[in-house]
Amino acid sequence: MKVAVITGGGQGIGRAIAYHFAAHDYGVSLLDSDAEALAECAEHIEKAGGRSMYRVGDVARRADVEDWLAQTEANFGAADVLVNNAGILRNGPFLDLSEEDFDRVLAVNLRGTFLSAQGVARRMVAAKKPGAIINIASTRALMSEPGTEAYSASKGALVALTHAMAVSLGAHRIRVNAISPGWIEVSDWQKARLARTPVHSEADKTQHPVGRVGRPSDIAEACLFLAEGAGFITGQNLVIDGGMTIRMIYAE
Ligand SMILES: NC(=O)c1ccc[n+]([C@@H]2O[C@H](COP(=O)([O-])OP(=O)(O)OC[C@H]3O[C@@H](n4cnc5c(N)ncnc54)[C@H](O)[C@@H]3O)[C@@H](O)[C@H]2O)c1
């Protein structure tokens, strides 16, 4: 059985990635801070005939990450794929941004990715197993709205961490790539208690050259491609945004 480990897999894009890999015969192991979301996600995978396990924990804490990876290896064996998906934002006016909020966003989005990647890569190297690491960054690594400093900085750093790790781990046959999603609608991918049906205006859709807002499945499908079908691709940042960032805008 192939094994995919996914952070933030309880809800949103991470849940869609978990479902997609489980449907393609991976055992999936999830780390998420939300126990309710994890239980729902695991139940769905089991009902569909897949295999999953999870641990409730904080991706920013090495003890949680290491315990999760050790449990995963004991139950499923060494991972083939890691998706670093857990992420938070604390946006607001830059002049009021606290040191605590800045540090927390960096701790979850960047340190969490480093901890998971190092833990998984050490196990892949020990098992002499080739593998793929996929870091979920954001188009906000490349462009900004006002008041997104901590989040944008964390995602820009993720893109740099991606090419750095790709160079370090290449000799071990571990490829490392980033995906930068644009606007991906996740309101219908939250845990049942919070899920709601999204409503998009015509302007929401037509601002994207492809004519719609993104779906979690757009990202999940790309993760599987980068995991399995992309043997000559490493250190890259794949922008998946329906063309939003390549569209030139002039004020009217
Ligand atoms: N939705 C978008 O439009 C969009 C766009 C660009 C990038 N992204 C990135 O995609 C990833 C997933 O985003 P989403 O929209 O699905 O978010 P989401 O909030 O719907 O899901 C994130 C999941 O991560 C978990 N999580 C949060 N902090 C955690 C922690 N410290 N430890 C473990 N788990 C934690 C949450 O409990 C949740 O289940 C994030 O990295 C986000 O920055 C999302």
Ligand as a Chemical Component Dictionary entry (heavy atoms), coordinates in Angstrom:
data_LIG
# 
_chem_comp.id                   LIG 
_chem_comp.type                 NON-POLYMER 
_chem_comp.pdbx_formal_charge   0 
_chem_comp.three_letter_code    LIG 
# 
loop_
_chem_comp_atom.comp_id 
_chem_comp_atom.atom_id 
_chem_comp_atom.alt_atom_id 
_chem_comp_atom.type_symbol 
_chem_comp_atom.charge 
_chem_comp_atom.model_Cartn_x 
_chem_comp_atom.model_Cartn_y 
_chem_comp_atom.model_Cartn_z 
_chem_comp_atom.pdbx_ordinal 
LIG N1  N1  N 0  -8.714  28.308 0.261  1  
LIG C1  C1  C 0  -7.941  29.122 -0.448 2  
LIG O1  O1  O 0  -8.436  29.964 -1.235 3  
LIG C2  C2  C 0  -6.447  29.014 -0.360 4  
LIG C3  C3  C 0  -5.672  29.781 -1.254 5  
LIG C4  C4  C 0  -4.289  29.701 -1.208 6  
LIG C5  C5  C 0  -3.681  28.869 -0.286 7  
LIG N2  N2  N 1  -4.435  28.134 0.582  8  
LIG C6  C6  C 0  -3.722  27.271 1.530  9  
LIG O2  O2  O 0  -4.255  25.970 1.455  10 
LIG C7  C7  C 0  -4.141  25.348 2.735  11 
LIG C8  C8  C 0  -5.509  24.831 3.180  12 
LIG O3  O3  O 0  -6.371  25.959 3.232  13 
LIG P1  P1  P 0  -7.959  25.799 3.407  14 
LIG O4  O4  O 0  -8.566  26.969 2.731  15 
LIG O5  O5  O -1 -8.377  24.431 3.050  16 
LIG O6  O6  O 0  -8.076  26.043 4.986  17 
LIG P2  P2  P 0  -9.117  25.428 6.062  18 
LIG O7  O7  O 0  -9.076  26.402 7.202  19 
LIG O8  O8  O 0  -10.413 25.111 5.422  20 
LIG O9  O9  O 0  -8.422  24.075 6.511  21 
LIG C9  C9  C 0  -7.190  24.094 7.179  22 
LIG C10 C10 C 0  -7.089  22.879 8.069  23 
LIG O10 O10 O 0  -5.814  22.982 8.768  24 
LIG C11 C11 C 0  -6.041  22.716 10.141 25 
LIG N3  N3  N 0  -5.032  23.416 10.965 26 
LIG C12 C12 C 0  -4.955  24.738 11.220 27 
LIG N4  N4  N 0  -3.929  24.987 12.046 28 
LIG C13 C13 C 0  -3.347  23.797 12.315 29 
LIG C14 C14 C 0  -2.249  23.398 13.126 30 
LIG N5  N5  N 0  -1.535  24.288 13.830 31 
LIG N6  N6  N 0  -1.919  22.094 13.175 32 
LIG C15 C15 C 0  -2.640  21.167 12.489 33 
LIG N7  N7  N 0  -3.706  21.485 11.720 34 
LIG C16 C16 C 0  -4.050  22.795 11.633 35 
LIG C17 C17 C 0  -7.458  23.220 10.428 36 
LIG O11 O11 O 0  -8.011  22.614 11.596 37 
LIG C18 C18 C 0  -8.186  22.830 9.145  38 
LIG O12 O12 O 0  -8.753  21.541 9.216  39 
LIG C19 C19 C 0  -3.545  26.394 3.671  40 
LIG O13 O13 O 0  -2.147  26.223 3.754  41 
LIG C20 C20 C 0  -3.876  27.693 2.967  42 
LIG O14 O14 O 0  -2.982  28.733 3.322  43 
LIG C21 C21 C 0  -5.794  28.186 0.575  44 
# 
loop_
_chem_comp_bond.comp_id 
_chem_comp_bond.atom_id_1 
_chem_comp_bond.atom_id_2 
_chem_comp_bond.value_order 
_chem_comp_bond.pdbx_ordinal 
LIG N1  C1  SING 1  
LIG C1  O1  DOUB 2  
LIG C1  C2  SING 3  
LIG C2  C3  SING 4  
LIG C2  C21 DOUB 5  
LIG C3  C4  DOUB 6  
LIG C4  C5  SING 7  
LIG C5  N2  DOUB 8  
LIG N2  C6  SING 9  
LIG N2  C21 SING 10 
LIG C6  O2  SING 11 
LIG C6  C20 SING 12 
LIG O2  C7  SING 13 
LIG C7  C8  SING 14 
LIG C7  C19 SING 15 
LIG C8  O3  SING 16 
LIG O3  P1  SING 17 
LIG P1  O4  DOUB 18 
LIG P1  O5  SING 19 
LIG P1  O6  SING 20 
LIG O6  P2  SING 21 
LIG P2  O7  DOUB 22 
LIG P2  O8  SING 23 
LIG P2  O9  SING 24 
LIG O9  C9  SING 25 
LIG C9  C10 SING 26 
LIG C10 O10 SING 27 
LIG C10 C18 SING 28 
LIG O10 C11 SING 29 
LIG C11 N3  SING 30 
LIG C11 C17 SING 31 
LIG N3  C12 SING 32 
LIG N3  C16 SING 33 
LIG C12 N4  DOUB 34 
LIG N4  C13 SING 35 
LIG C13 C14 SING 36 
LIG C13 C16 DOUB 37 
LIG C14 N5  SING 38 
LIG C14 N6  DOUB 39 
LIG N6  C15 SING 40 
LIG C15 N7  DOUB 41 
LIG N7  C16 SING 42 
LIG C17 O11 SING 43 
LIG C17 C18 SING 44 
LIG C18 O12 SING 45 
LIG C19 O13 SING 46 
LIG C19 C20 SING 47 
LIG C20 O14 SING 48 
# 
